[in-house]
Amino acid sequence: MRYSLASASGKGRINEDVVAVFEGDGCTDLVLLDGATPLTDDRCLALGASDPAWFVRRFVRELGRVLRPDAEQQSLVLEALDGTRAAYRAAGGSADVPPHAWPIATLAWVRVRDPDAGGIHPLEWFCLGDSKVLLQLPDGAVRDLDPFENPQERATQAHVAGLVAEGIHDPAERWTRLLPMLRARRHEQNTAARPAVLCLEPRGPFDARAARGSAPPGALLLVASDGLYRLVDTYGLYTDASLLEACRTRGLDALVDELRAFEAGKEAAGLAAKTADDASAIAWHFT
C-alpha cells in the first residue's frame, strides 16, 4: 500500500480534523487539517456537527476543486478560501459573529511529485499551525521537514500545569478557566495582518512555512496532527525516530489505539488542556 490514513475524534468529541489524498497528473497532494476547538457553545452555522468541522471539510472540498499541478500552493489556498468563505456566508455566517468564534484550522499540505529517472520524488510543502511533517530515510534517520515550536501551546501547557497545582483536576473546570486566554488568542489569530493559521478572512498573506525537498525510494513520510503527536511532545512515549519506526512496522491505527489507551489512564491527567484531542495522520511509503 502506497499510503494509509487515520483520523479519530477524542472521547466524546466531534472530529474536527480531516485528511485527504488527491491523486493528479504528475503529483499527489496530501492534505491534513486540524480544526480548532470552538470557544463558544453557539454554532454560527446550521450545518454539520460544528463550525470547525464544517470549515475543514468545506475547505478540502474547495481545494480539491481548484487543484492544479502548475499553481503555487499559497495561490490555491486563497482560491479554496474564496469558495469556502462564500459558502460560509451563504449558510448564515454573519458579520456579527465575534472573531473569537470564527473557525480556524492548522493546515499541513505536502505535494509529492512523480519520481525522476533515479526514483527520487520531489516534495513541496505548505504549513500553517502546529502539525508535523516527518521524513524517515531508508537508513532510519528522521528529518523534521517543518521544524516549528508553538509558543502559544507552551503557554497553554504552563497554564494547565498551574491549574493542576491549584488542585483543579476537573477537565471542565480547567477548560472554563482557560477560556478567556484562549478567546483572546483566537481573536488575534483571526485578525492578524499575516495569519499563521488557516482562517476565513485573512487580512494579508499567510505567514506559512513553505519549502521544497525530496524523498528517495524506501523513505516514509508522516504528516500528523498535534493530537497524534502528543505521543511524542506531550506524553513522551516516543521520539520522532521511534514514532516513524512504529508507524512503519505497526501502522497508524495501532498508534491511535495506543494514544487512546494512554489518555484513558491516569498518567495523562493534567498534561494537556483537553483530555483527548482529535488525532489524524497520513503515512506515505516511497517505493
Sequence and secondary structure as in RCSB ss.txt:
>XXXX:A:sequence
MRYSLASASGKGRINEDVVAVFEGDGCTDLVLLDGATPLTDDRCLALGASDPAWFVRRFVRELGRVLRPDAEQQS
LVLEALDGTRAAYRAAGGSADVPPHAWPIATLAWVRVRDPDAGGIHPLEWFCLGDSKVLLQLPDGAVRDLDPFEN
PQERATQAHVAGLVAEGIHDPAERWTRLLPMLRARRHEQNTAARPAVLCLEPRGPFDARAARGSAPPGALLLVAS
DGLYRLVDTYGLYTDASLLEACRTRGLDALVDELRAFEAGKEAAGLAAKTADDASAIAWHFT
>XXXX:A:secstr
  EEEEEE  TT    EEEEEEE SSEEEEEEEEE   SSSS S SSSSSHHHHHHHHHHHHHHHH  TTS HHH
HHHHHHHHHHHHHHHTT  TTS GGGS EEEEEEEEEE   TTS EEEEEEEESS EEEEE TTS EEESS    
HHHHHHHHHHHHHHHTT   HHHHHHHHHHHHHHHHHHHHH SS SSEESS SSS   EEEEEEE TT EEEEE 
HHHHHHHHTT S  HHHHHHHHHHH HHHHHHHHHHHHHSGGGTTSSSSSS  EEEEEEE  
